[in-house]
Amino acid sequence: MLGLGAGGIATGYWAVGGIAIGVYALGGLGIGAHTLQNDPHMLRIFNALFGRGSS
């Protein structure tokens, strides 16, 4: 398993993509312990990690 996955189908601890599978998953279909559906603060986490500032 990769630490970070990004792309159309992404897998990893941190996964960002159209179909994302991981502990932290952000995508059109996110499957994981923390997704936008069950963790409303997740976008702040991703914004801080990828340098877009805080929300």
Summary of the structure (lengths in Angstrom):
residues: 55
radius of gyration: 10.1
end to end distance: 29.4
largest distance: 29.4
contacts: 156
relative contact order: 0.16
helix: 15%
strand: 45%
